[in-house]
Amino acid sequence: MNEKDYILRYIERMMITEKDVTKVVIEAFERMSEEIESVIETLEIMSDEEAIKGIEEGLRDIEEGNIISFDEFLKKHDINEL
């Protein structure tokens, strides 16, 4: 292999490496963006008193066994199965 081929292979490897690094950085920023969006949604829910009351009520119902199956729900509301 001559010097020119060696240099071309080195440059090619570097380009692939840079593309991989760029891809990893972009994916990391996308994941961070999703996490930030999730935190914002959580904060919005936590600041909604009505939503929190509904969640707490639902959790109490579950603890007390006041639940029905999905099939029972469909039947109760006269909905044909999906």
N, C-alpha and C positions, 0 to 999 in steps of 0.2 A: 504494500500500500504506500502510495507516495504522500507527500505532505499535503497536497491539495485535497486528496480524498479524505485524509485524516481530519483536516480542518472542516471539510463539508460535513462529515459524520458528527463531529463535535458540535457544530452549529445546529445540525438537525436534532441531536439529542437535547441541546439547550432549548430549542423551540418547543419540543414536546414537553419538557419539564416546565417551561414557563406557562404553557397552555394548561397543564395539570394543576399548577399552583393557582392560576387564575380561576380555574373551575372550582377548586376547593374553597378559595376565598369567596367566590360568588355564592356557593352553596351555604357557606357559613353565614354570610349576610342574610340570605333568604331565611335560614332557620332562626336567626336572631330577630328578623322582622316578624316572623310568625309568633315567636315567643312574646315579643313586645305587644303584638296585637291581642294575644291571649290574656296578657296581664291587664291591658286596657279594658277588655270585655269583662274580666273578673271584677275590676274596680267599679265598672259601671253597674254591674249587678249588685255588688256589695253596698253601693250608695243608694240603691232603690229599695226603700223600706218595704214597699208592697211585695216586691219579689222575695226579699228575705223572709217576710212573714209567711209567704206561700211555701217556700222551701222548708221552713221550720215546721209548718203544719203538715206538709207531706212526710217529713221524717218522723213526726209523732204518729201519724197514721200507720206508717210502716212498722214502727216499734209496737204499736198496739194491735197490729194485725188487721187493720181496717183497709184491706186491699182486695182486689179481684184480679183474676187472670185476664189476659188480653182477649181470649175467646169470650169470657163472660162480659167484658166491656162491649165487645161488638154486638153480642146478643142483646144486652141491656139497651143499647142505643139503636137497635134494629139496623145494623150495618152488615151487609153481606161480606163474607171473608174476602180479603184482597187476593 
